[in-house]
Amino acid sequence: MDEKKVILPHSLIIDGRKNISVSGVTEADNFNDEEIILYTSYGQLTIKGEDLQISVLNTESGDVTASGKVNSVSYSERSTKHQGFFSKVFR
């Protein structure tokens, strides 16, 4: 059975390093007050900062909104989503 991958339109808006809006999110993997890891159709998106809080998380529409101090945003083609338990513990 062929399953077609839907590519959601993706955008990233950072307002004054305090508010961040992301569209095109397919999955949220991990988040805490220092790091948010999201998956988009363009790869893994890692947001690092301080006092990060997610206010909207809707993977059906692909929208995520967060606030806090944004220190860095990075994309990675490499997907760590399917790693095992020990690879996450020892990274």
N, C-alpha and C positions, 0 to 999 in steps of 0.2 A: 504494500500500500504506500503510495507516494504522498508524503506530507509536505505541503508547500510552506515555506518559511515566510511569514509576513514581515515586511520591513516597514516599521513605523517611522514617520518623519522625526528627525532628531534635532533638538536645539538645546542650547545651554546658555542661560542668562545669569550673570552675577551682577548684583546691584550693590555697589559700595562695599564689597567684601563681607556684607552682612546677610544678604538674602540670595538664595540660589534657586533657580527653577530649571528643571530638566524635563524634556519631553522625549518620547521614543524609548522609554525604559521598558524592558521586557521582564526583568526580574530584579529584586533587591536581595542581595546575598547576606550582607552583614552591615550593621550600623551601630555606632555608639557615639559618645559625645566628642570623640576625636577623629573618627573615620567613618565614611559611608561608602560602601561598595555596591555599585549598580551595574547591571548588564544592559547594554543597548544593542541594536542590530549592527552597530559600528565597533563593538568591542566592550571590554570592561572599563568602567569609569570609576576612578577612585577620587574621592573628595576628602581632603585632610584639613583639620582646623581645630578650633576650640569651642566648647559649648555648643556643638552641633545638635540640632533638634529637627526631626522631620515632622512637618505639620500636615503634609498631604502625601499619601502613598497610594496611588491607584495604578496597578499594573494592567488593568483592563484598558484604560485610556492611555497608559504609558506616562502619566504625569507624576512628578515628584517635586515637592517644594520643601526647602529646609532653610533654617536660619542659624546664625552663629557667626564666628569669625572664620572666614575661609582663608586658609594658608596656601593650599595648592590643589590643583585639579590635574589629573593625568589619565590618559587613555592607554590601554594595553590591548594588543591583538591577542595576546596569550590569555587563554581562559583558564583560571584556576578554580572555576566553579565545580569541576568534576574530580578534584583531588580527594584523596582519602583522608581519613581522620589524622593519621600520623604525619602526613605531609603538611597539614595545616598547623599541627602542634609544633613541629620542628622547623618552621620557616623563619 
